[in-house]
């Protein structure tokens, strides 16, 4: 059996009629930038997230940058986040001129270890950027408590967590702002780069709108130097169509994850990332920790199974961040996980037979 890591062509083909009709309407109107489809998607996505406002932007990385800028984060400030994430979380922080403060992660959830946050806070700390990694919510109640105690801002990195629930509430509405990526492989994916910022603060939403569109409030009136970080109309149309299917797709991912967990329950050599009680992830990725990960990955590839590694080098050990002065051993949980993590295939179109085959082959590979 051949099992791909994901199957975007199959998903796209199932929506072809709706997408063709939406594109045809845009081509007739030629409203390729800032069109009606953008406004429609923003309204629908805000409702989905349970927030008052959503602002479509160019991608998830720019979403974080615009949120930080809207909140006034800049030179002299420090921002806390984790080292086991994609650089799209951290590059926007340093782009503002702020400095990174890494905090290690919980060994079971691989989300930020809330017990370690306060030790990282200094008089210069202005914000926390918790990452809802792999689609699993971070412990927002504890994070918000710390933020209130120390007068810190909270910007959620929800790039992998569209529709995830924390104590029955959709992620995105906990901090001052939350940022999403709609990269094609995400649970809600566009046909290219796209992203969004959501918030319940009207002034912050308006600030992001101005910043994303050259700092203007009318065609030729610029209140500040902004950027070209707009969401394309064609991408917004795709996202609106897919958003209607997202709850069903997310549930299928949860069903697949439950099936995997059932297979692995009796195998201590395979350790899936934990989902605590009251947390309901959407499994953008299904990640396990195994010893001799590279050998196991090769054996799965020989069996026709595509896998991934998210992420093999923690950010504090990346050459790009050598100037921060971190060393091997500074964040041991992230470092150990990086050597053991393996992402298994998980996508809504995946059959039970595929799931069973992957599980059986993984059990065989670690035995």
C-alpha positions as a LaTeX table, in Angstrom:
\begin{tabular}{lrrr}
\hline
Residue & $x$ (\AA) & $y$ (\AA) & $z$ (\AA) \\
\hline
Unk1 & 0.00 & 0.00 & 0.00 \\
Unk2 & 1.16 & 3.56 & $-0.76$ \\
Unk3 & 0.20 & 6.16 & 1.85 \\
Unk4 & 1.00 & 9.82 & 1.10 \\
Unk5 & 1.64 & 12.32 & 3.88 \\
Unk6 & $-1.41$ & 14.26 & 2.64 \\
Unk7 & $-3.52$ & 14.31 & $-0.51$ \\
Unk8 & $-4.35$ & 17.84 & $-1.65$ \\
Unk9 & $-5.33$ & 16.86 & $-5.23$ \\
Unk10 & $-8.10$ & 14.63 & $-3.90$ \\
Unk11 & $-9.48$ & 17.40 & $-1.70$ \\
Unk12 & $-9.28$ & 19.97 & $-4.49$ \\
Unk13 & $-11.02$ & 17.73 & $-7.02$ \\
Unk14 & $-13.96$ & 17.21 & $-4.66$ \\
Unk15 & $-14.48$ & 21.00 & $-4.54$ \\
Unk16 & $-13.72$ & 21.71 & $-8.19$ \\
Unk17 & $-17.25$ & 22.78 & $-9.21$ \\
Unk18 & $-17.56$ & 25.30 & $-6.34$ \\
Unk19 & $-14.08$ & 26.68 & $-6.88$ \\
Unk20 & $-14.51$ & 27.04 & $-10.64$ \\
Unk21 & $-17.74$ & 29.00 & $-10.12$ \\
Unk22 & $-16.13$ & 31.28 & $-7.53$ \\
Unk23 & $-13.10$ & 31.97 & $-9.74$ \\
Unk24 & $-15.33$ & 32.64 & $-12.73$ \\
Unk25 & $-17.25$ & 35.28 & $-10.78$ \\
Unk26 & $-14.01$ & 37.00 & $-9.71$ \\
Unk27 & $-12.62$ & 36.89 & $-13.24$ \\
Unk28 & $-15.76$ & 38.62 & $-14.51$ \\
Unk29 & $-15.56$ & 41.34 & $-11.82$ \\
Unk30 & $-11.74$ & 41.59 & $-11.94$ \\
Unk31 & $-11.69$ & 42.53 & $-8.24$ \\
Unk32 & $-8.42$ & 40.72 & $-7.64$ \\
Unk33 & $-7.25$ & 42.85 & $-4.70$ \\
Unk34 & $-9.51$ & 43.72 & $-1.77$ \\
Unk35 & $-12.54$ & 42.24 & $-3.47$ \\
Unk36 & $-15.88$ & 41.22 & $-2.05$ \\
Unk37 & $-14.67$ & 37.66 & $-1.50$ \\
Unk38 & $-12.13$ & 38.97 & 1.04 \\
Unk39 & $-14.81$ & 40.70 & 3.09 \\
Unk40 & $-17.02$ & 37.63 & 2.94 \\
Unk41 & $-14.25$ & 35.36 & 4.13 \\
Unk42 & $-13.23$ & 37.70 & 6.93 \\
Unk43 & $-16.79$ & 37.76 & 8.27 \\
Unk44 & $-17.14$ & 33.98 & 8.03 \\
Unk45 & $-13.77$ & 33.26 & 9.63 \\
Unk46 & $-14.41$ & 35.66 & 12.52 \\
Unk47 & $-17.67$ & 33.83 & 13.19 \\
Unk48 & $-15.89$ & 30.48 & 13.01 \\
Unk49 & $-13.29$ & 31.64 & 15.55 \\
Unk50 & $-15.87$ & 33.24 & 17.82 \\
Unk51 & $-14.19$ & 36.63 & 17.52 \\
Unk52 & $-15.61$ & 39.96 & 16.46 \\
Unk53 & $-13.05$ & 40.67 & 13.77 \\
Unk54 & $-10.84$ & 38.85 & 11.28 \\
Unk55 & $-8.43$ & 40.58 & 8.92 \\
Unk56 & $-7.12$ & 38.65 & 5.94 \\
Unk57 & $-3.41$ & 39.05 & 5.25 \\
Unk58 & $-0.70$ & 37.68 & 2.98 \\
Unk59 & 0.46 & 34.73 & 5.12 \\
Unk60 & 0.80 & 33.48 & 8.68 \\
Unk61 & 4.25 & 34.97 & 9.22 \\
Unk62 & 3.05 & 38.42 & 8.19 \\
Unk63 & $-0.01$ & 37.92 & 10.41 \\
Unk64 & 2.24 & 37.64 & 13.47 \\
Unk65 & 4.31 & 40.64 & 12.40 \\
Unk66 & 1.25 & 42.82 & 11.83 \\
Unk67 & $-0.25$ & 41.78 & 15.17 \\
Unk68 & 2.98 & 42.66 & 17.00 \\
Unk69 & 3.23 & 45.99 & 15.20 \\
Unk70 & $-0.39$ & 46.81 & 15.93 \\
Unk71 & 0.32 & 46.19 & 19.62 \\
Unk72 & 3.36 & 48.45 & 19.58 \\
Unk73 & 6.02 & 45.77 & 20.05 \\
Unk74 & 9.42 & 47.04 & 18.93 \\
Unk75 & 13.08 & 47.70 & 19.75 \\
Unk76 & 13.93 & 47.26 & 23.42 \\
Unk77 & 11.09 & 44.81 & 24.02 \\
Unk78 & 11.35 & 41.08 & 24.70 \\
Unk79 & 8.86 & 38.46 & 23.53 \\
Unk80 & 8.56 & 34.96 & 24.99 \\
Unk81 & 7.91 & 31.95 & 22.79 \\
Unk82 & 9.14 & 28.38 & 22.25 \\
Unk83 & 12.15 & 26.97 & 20.37 \\
Unk84 & 10.30 & 23.97 & 18.85 \\
Unk85 & 8.33 & 25.75 & 16.17 \\
Unk86 & 8.77 & 26.95 & 12.60 \\
Unk87 & 10.82 & 30.11 & 12.15 \\
Unk88 & 7.63 & 31.80 & 10.95 \\
Unk89 & 6.79 & 32.24 & 14.63 \\
Unk90 & 10.02 & 33.97 & 15.59 \\
Unk91 & 11.17 & 35.89 & 12.50 \\
Unk92 & 8.27 & 38.37 & 12.83 \\
Unk93 & 9.28 & 39.04 & 16.44 \\
Unk94 & 12.85 & 39.95 & 15.55 \\
Unk95 & 11.60 & 41.88 & 12.50 \\
Unk96 & 9.92 & 44.34 & 14.88 \\
Unk97 & 13.27 & 44.89 & 16.57 \\
Unk98 & 12.24 & 42.96 & 19.70 \\
Unk99 & 14.41 & 40.23 & 21.22 \\
Unk100 & 13.45 & 36.58 & 21.60 \\
Unk101 & 13.18 & 34.87 & 24.98 \\
Unk102 & 12.76 & 31.13 & 24.56 \\
Unk103 & 10.97 & 28.88 & 27.06 \\
Unk104 & 11.17 & 25.08 & 26.89 \\
Unk105 & 8.10 & 22.93 & 26.35 \\
Unk106 & 6.11 & 20.39 & 28.30 \\
Unk107 & 7.47 & 16.88 & 27.54 \\
Unk108 & 3.99 & 15.43 & 27.05 \\
Unk109 & 2.18 & 18.11 & 25.02 \\
Unk110 & 5.26 & 19.79 & 23.47 \\
Unk111 & 3.49 & 23.13 & 23.96 \\
Unk112 & 5.01 & 25.87 & 26.10 \\
Unk113 & 5.73 & 24.73 & 29.65 \\
Unk114 & 3.70 & 27.17 & 31.71 \\
Unk115 & 5.75 & 26.30 & 34.80 \\
Unk116 & 8.81 & 27.86 & 33.16 \\
Unk117 & 7.39 & 31.09 & 31.77 \\
Unk118 & 7.81 & 33.31 & 34.82 \\
Unk119 & 11.53 & 32.52 & 35.09 \\
Unk120 & 11.98 & 33.96 & 31.59 \\
Unk121 & 10.22 & 37.25 & 32.32 \\
Unk122 & 12.41 & 40.35 & 32.69 \\
Unk123 & 11.57 & 44.05 & 33.02 \\
Unk124 & 11.80 & 44.26 & 29.21 \\
Unk125 & 9.28 & 41.47 & 28.52 \\
Unk126 & 6.18 & 42.77 & 26.75 \\
Unk127 & 4.43 & 39.74 & 25.30 \\
Unk128 & 4.01 & 35.97 & 25.13 \\
Unk129 & 3.45 & 34.18 & 21.83 \\
Unk130 & 2.15 & 30.70 & 22.71 \\
Unk131 & 2.12 & 28.25 & 19.79 \\
Unk132 & $-0.80$ & 25.84 & 19.44 \\
Unk133 & 1.61 & 23.27 & 18.04 \\
Unk134 & 0.39 & 20.47 & 15.76 \\
Unk135 & $-3.17$ & 21.78 & 16.25 \\
Unk136 & $-3.13$ & 21.14 & 20.01 \\
Unk137 & $-4.10$ & 24.14 & 22.20 \\
Unk138 & $-1.57$ & 25.56 & 24.60 \\
Unk139 & $-2.67$ & 25.95 & 28.23 \\
Unk140 & $-4.27$ & 29.33 & 27.74 \\
Unk141 & $-5.79$ & 29.66 & 31.22 \\
Unk142 & $-2.37$ & 29.41 & 32.86 \\
Unk143 & $-0.75$ & 31.64 & 30.23 \\
Unk144 & $-3.37$ & 34.35 & 30.62 \\
Unk145 & $-3.01$ & 34.24 & 34.40 \\
Unk146 & 0.74 & 34.85 & 34.10 \\
Unk147 & 0.15 & 37.58 & 31.53 \\
Unk148 & $-2.26$ & 39.41 & 33.83 \\
Unk149 & 0.12 & 39.11 & 36.79 \\
Unk150 & 2.97 & 40.66 & 34.79 \\
Unk151 & 1.00 & 43.01 & 32.53 \\
Unk152 & 1.98 & 41.16 & 29.34 \\
Unk153 & 0.28 & 40.94 & 25.97 \\
Unk154 & $-0.68$ & 37.55 & 24.49 \\
Unk155 & $-0.62$ & 36.85 & 20.76 \\
Unk156 & $-1.69$ & 33.30 & 19.89 \\
Unk157 & 0.16 & 31.53 & 17.08 \\
Unk158 & $-2.75$ & 29.45 & 15.81 \\
Unk159 & $-1.20$ & 28.70 & 12.42 \\
Unk160 & $-1.80$ & 24.95 & 12.88 \\
Unk161 & $-4.95$ & 25.08 & 15.00 \\
Unk162 & $-7.96$ & 26.20 & 12.95 \\
Unk163 & $-10.96$ & 25.21 & 15.06 \\
Unk164 & $-9.09$ & 23.67 & 18.01 \\
Unk165 & $-10.91$ & 23.94 & 21.33 \\
Unk166 & $-9.57$ & 24.87 & 24.75 \\
Unk167 & $-12.15$ & 24.16 & 27.43 \\
Unk168 & $-14.91$ & 24.28 & 24.80 \\
Unk169 & $-13.79$ & 27.63 & 23.35 \\
Unk170 & $-12.22$ & 27.96 & 19.91 \\
Unk171 & $-8.61$ & 29.12 & 20.01 \\
Unk172 & $-8.04$ & 32.60 & 18.69 \\
Unk173 & $-10.09$ & 34.61 & 21.13 \\
Unk174 & $-7.99$ & 34.23 & 24.27 \\
Unk175 & $-5.21$ & 36.77 & 23.82 \\
Unk176 & $-5.29$ & 40.30 & 22.46 \\
Unk177 & $-4.85$ & 38.85 & 18.97 \\
Unk178 & $-4.36$ & 35.50 & 17.24 \\
Unk179 & $-2.67$ & 34.66 & 13.97 \\
Unk180 & $-3.48$ & 31.98 & 11.41 \\
Unk181 & $-1.73$ & 30.58 & 8.37 \\
Unk182 & $-3.62$ & 29.21 & 5.39 \\
Unk183 & $-0.62$ & 27.62 & 3.70 \\
Unk184 & $-1.96$ & 24.89 & 1.36 \\
Unk185 & $-1.16$ & 21.98 & 3.66 \\
Unk186 & $-2.93$ & 23.45 & 6.69 \\
Unk187 & $-6.32$ & 22.16 & 7.90 \\
Unk188 & $-7.76$ & 25.21 & 6.16 \\
Unk189 & $-5.46$ & 25.80 & 3.22 \\
Unk190 & $-5.47$ & 28.25 & 0.32 \\
Unk191 & $-4.02$ & 27.70 & $-3.15$ \\
Unk192 & $-0.90$ & 29.61 & $-2.11$ \\
Unk193 & 0.15 & 31.84 & 0.75 \\
Unk194 & $-2.55$ & 33.43 & 2.90 \\
Unk195 & $-3.20$ & 34.25 & 6.54 \\
Unk196 & $-5.40$ & 36.13 & 8.99 \\
Unk197 & $-5.36$ & 38.02 & 12.27 \\
Unk198 & $-8.37$ & 37.72 & 14.57 \\
Unk199 & $-9.25$ & 39.87 & 17.56 \\
Unk200 & $-12.10$ & 41.22 & 19.65 \\
Unk201 & $-10.57$ & 44.70 & 19.70 \\
Unk202 & $-11.94$ & 46.94 & 16.95 \\
Unk203 & $-9.05$ & 49.41 & 17.18 \\
Unk204 & $-6.47$ & 46.63 & 16.77 \\
Unk205 & $-8.36$ & 45.17 & 13.82 \\
Unk206 & $-8.39$ & 48.57 & 12.13 \\
Unk207 & $-4.69$ & 49.02 & 12.85 \\
Unk208 & $-3.92$ & 45.72 & 11.10 \\
Unk209 & $-6.10$ & 46.70 & 8.13 \\
Unk210 & $-4.15$ & 49.93 & 7.75 \\
Unk211 & $-0.75$ & 48.30 & 8.15 \\
Unk212 & $-1.51$ & 45.50 & 5.66 \\
Unk213 & $-2.49$ & 48.03 & 2.96 \\
Unk214 & 0.37 & 50.52 & 2.69 \\
Unk215 & $-0.67$ & 52.41 & 5.81 \\
Unk216 & $-3.62$ & 54.02 & 4.10 \\
Unk217 & $-7.15$ & 54.92 & 5.11 \\
Unk218 & $-8.20$ & 55.89 & 1.58 \\
Unk219 & $-6.69$ & 55.35 & $-1.85$ \\
Unk220 & $-4.06$ & 58.08 & $-1.54$ \\
Unk221 & $-4.15$ & 59.01 & 2.14 \\
Unk222 & $-1.44$ & 57.26 & 4.18 \\
Unk223 & $-1.45$ & 57.75 & 7.94 \\
Unk224 & 1.81 & 55.82 & 8.34 \\
Unk225 & 4.28 & 53.71 & 6.38 \\
Unk226 & 2.58 & 50.36 & 6.06 \\
Unk227 & 3.18 & 47.25 & 3.99 \\
Unk228 & 1.76 & 45.24 & 1.13 \\
Unk229 & 0.47 & 42.29 & 3.17 \\
Unk230 & $-3.03$ & 41.91 & 1.72 \\
Unk231 & $-5.01$ & 38.71 & 1.21 \\
Unk232 & $-5.67$ & 38.02 & $-2.48$ \\
Unk233 & $-9.32$ & 37.82 & $-3.54$ \\
Unk234 & $-8.86$ & 34.47 & $-5.29$ \\
Unk235 & $-7.36$ & 32.95 & $-2.14$ \\
Unk236 & $-10.21$ & 34.34 & $-0.03$ \\
Unk237 & $-12.73$ & 32.66 & $-2.34$ \\
Unk238 & $-11.00$ & 29.30 & $-1.95$ \\
Unk239 & $-10.89$ & 29.70 & 1.82 \\
Unk240 & $-14.60$ & 30.56 & 2.04 \\
Unk241 & $-15.48$ & 27.38 & 0.17 \\
Unk242 & $-13.18$ & 25.20 & 2.27 \\
Unk243 & $-14.28$ & 26.80 & 5.55 \\
Unk244 & $-17.74$ & 25.26 & 5.14 \\
Unk245 & $-16.13$ & 21.81 & 5.12 \\
Unk246 & $-13.57$ & 22.44 & 7.86 \\
Unk247 & $-15.62$ & 21.15 & 10.85 \\
Unk248 & $-16.15$ & 17.82 & 9.06 \\
Unk249 & $-12.51$ & 17.62 & 8.02 \\
Unk250 & $-11.34$ & 18.39 & 11.56 \\
Unk251 & $-13.60$ & 15.68 & 12.97 \\
Unk252 & $-12.18$ & 13.17 & 10.52 \\
Unk253 & $-8.67$ & 14.10 & 11.67 \\
Unk254 & $-9.75$ & 13.52 & 15.27 \\
Unk255 & $-11.21$ & 10.13 & 14.32 \\
Unk256 & $-7.95$ & 9.16 & 12.61 \\
Unk257 & $-5.96$ & 10.31 & 15.64 \\
Unk258 & $-8.16$ & 8.22 & 17.94 \\
Unk259 & $-7.63$ & 5.19 & 15.70 \\
Unk260 & $-3.86$ & 5.70 & 15.80 \\
Unk261 & $-3.93$ & 6.03 & 19.58 \\
Unk262 & $-5.88$ & 2.81 & 19.93 \\
Unk263 & $-3.24$ & 0.97 & 17.89 \\
Unk264 & $-0.38$ & 2.41 & 19.95 \\
Unk265 & $-1.94$ & 2.11 & 23.40 \\
Unk266 & $-0.05$ & $-1.09$ & 24.22 \\
Unk267 & 3.27 & $-0.04$ & 22.69 \\
Unk268 & 5.51 & 1.99 & 24.99 \\
Unk269 & 8.06 & 2.46 & 22.21 \\
Unk270 & 5.59 & 4.75 & 20.42 \\
Unk271 & 4.64 & 7.88 & 22.36 \\
Unk272 & 2.03 & 10.15 & 20.74 \\
Unk273 & 1.85 & 13.78 & 21.85 \\
Unk274 & $-0.59$ & 13.99 & 24.75 \\
Unk275 & $-3.98$ & 15.69 & 24.52 \\
Unk276 & $-4.95$ & 16.77 & 28.07 \\
Unk277 & $-8.52$ & 16.62 & 29.31 \\
Unk278 & $-10.44$ & 19.72 & 28.26 \\
Unk279 & $-8.21$ & 20.23 & 25.21 \\
Unk280 & $-9.54$ & 19.28 & 21.77 \\
Unk281 & $-6.92$ & 19.45 & 19.06 \\
Unk282 & $-7.55$ & 19.40 & 15.34 \\
Unk283 & $-4.46$ & 17.30 & 14.48 \\
Unk284 & $-2.84$ & 19.33 & 11.77 \\
Unk285 & $-0.14$ & 16.78 & 12.47 \\
Unk286 & $-0.18$ & 13.46 & 14.30 \\
Unk287 & 3.21 & 13.29 & 15.98 \\
Unk288 & 4.84 & 10.44 & 17.87 \\
Unk289 & 8.19 & 10.12 & 19.59 \\
Unk290 & 10.28 & 7.04 & 18.82 \\
Unk291 & 13.88 & 6.03 & 19.41 \\
Unk292 & 16.13 & 5.69 & 16.34 \\
Unk293 & 13.73 & 7.95 & 14.49 \\
Unk294 & 15.71 & 8.11 & 11.24 \\
Unk295 & 15.91 & 4.33 & 10.99 \\
Unk296 & 12.18 & 4.03 & 11.68 \\
Unk297 & 11.38 & 6.66 & 9.08 \\
Unk298 & 13.44 & 4.78 & 6.48 \\
Unk299 & 11.61 & 1.54 & 7.22 \\
Unk300 & 8.25 & 3.26 & 6.80 \\
Unk301 & 9.40 & 4.76 & 3.51 \\
Unk302 & 10.37 & 1.28 & 2.33 \\
Unk303 & 6.81 & 0.22 & 3.15 \\
Unk304 & 5.39 & 3.01 & 0.96 \\
Unk305 & 4.53 & 5.42 & 3.80 \\
Unk306 & 5.45 & 9.10 & 3.62 \\
Unk307 & 6.25 & 10.79 & 6.93 \\
Unk308 & 7.59 & 14.14 & 8.09 \\
Unk309 & 9.70 & 15.64 & 10.88 \\
Unk310 & 8.41 & 18.77 & 12.63 \\
Unk311 & 10.96 & 20.10 & 13.54 \\
Unk312 & 14.45 & 18.53 & 13.34 \\
Unk313 & 16.49 & 21.52 & 14.62 \\
Unk314 & 15.16 & 23.63 & 17.51 \\
Unk315 & 15.30 & 27.33 & 16.74 \\
Unk316 & 17.79 & 28.16 & 19.50 \\
Unk317 & 20.30 & 25.90 & 17.72 \\
Unk318 & 19.69 & 27.33 & 14.25 \\
Unk319 & 22.58 & 29.30 & 12.70 \\
Unk320 & 20.22 & 32.23 & 12.19 \\
Unk321 & 19.88 & 32.63 & 15.97 \\
Unk322 & 23.46 & 31.99 & 16.99 \\
Unk323 & 23.69 & 35.65 & 18.04 \\
Unk324 & 21.24 & 34.98 & 20.90 \\
Unk325 & 23.93 & 32.98 & 22.68 \\
Unk326 & 21.94 & 29.84 & 23.41 \\
Unk327 & 23.75 & 26.50 & 23.57 \\
Unk328 & 23.03 & 22.80 & 23.30 \\
Unk329 & 21.36 & 21.73 & 26.53 \\
Unk330 & 19.60 & 25.02 & 27.24 \\
Unk331 & 16.19 & 23.58 & 26.29 \\
Unk332 & 16.54 & 19.81 & 26.79 \\
Unk333 & 12.91 & 18.84 & 26.20 \\
Unk334 & 12.83 & 20.54 & 22.80 \\
Unk335 & 16.22 & 19.07 & 21.91 \\
Unk336 & 15.26 & 15.52 & 22.86 \\
Unk337 & 11.97 & 15.77 & 21.01 \\
Unk338 & 13.73 & 17.01 & 17.88 \\
Unk339 & 15.70 & 13.75 & 17.80 \\
Unk340 & 12.63 & 11.55 & 18.27 \\
Unk341 & 9.66 & 13.23 & 16.57 \\
Unk342 & 7.99 & 11.63 & 13.60 \\
Unk343 & 4.86 & 12.99 & 11.92 \\
Unk344 & 2.55 & 10.30 & 10.53 \\
Unk345 & 0.16 & 10.72 & 7.61 \\
Unk346 & $-3.12$ & 12.35 & 8.60 \\
Unk347 & $-5.58$ & 14.01 & 6.25 \\
Unk348 & $-9.40$ & 13.95 & 5.98 \\
Unk349 & $-9.46$ & 11.73 & 2.89 \\
Unk350 & $-7.33$ & 9.06 & 4.56 \\
Unk351 & $-9.10$ & 5.70 & 4.81 \\
Unk352 & $-9.25$ & 3.49 & 7.89 \\
Unk353 & $-7.29$ & 0.88 & 5.96 \\
Unk354 & $-4.50$ & 3.40 & 5.42 \\
Unk355 & $-4.47$ & 4.30 & 9.11 \\
Unk356 & $-4.30$ & 0.65 & 10.12 \\
Unk357 & $-1.51$ & $-0.04$ & 7.65 \\
Unk358 & 0.59 & 2.90 & 8.89 \\
Unk359 & 0.08 & 1.85 & 12.51 \\
Unk360 & 0.95 & $-1.76$ & 11.83 \\
Unk361 & 4.09 & $-0.82$ & 9.90 \\
Unk362 & 5.22 & 1.59 & 12.61 \\
Unk363 & 4.73 & $-1.05$ & 15.32 \\
Unk364 & 6.78 & $-3.44$ & 13.20 \\
Unk365 & 9.48 & $-0.80$ & 12.60 \\
Unk366 & 10.04 & $-0.07$ & 16.30 \\
Unk367 & 9.95 & $-3.72$ & 17.40 \\
\hline
\end{tabular}
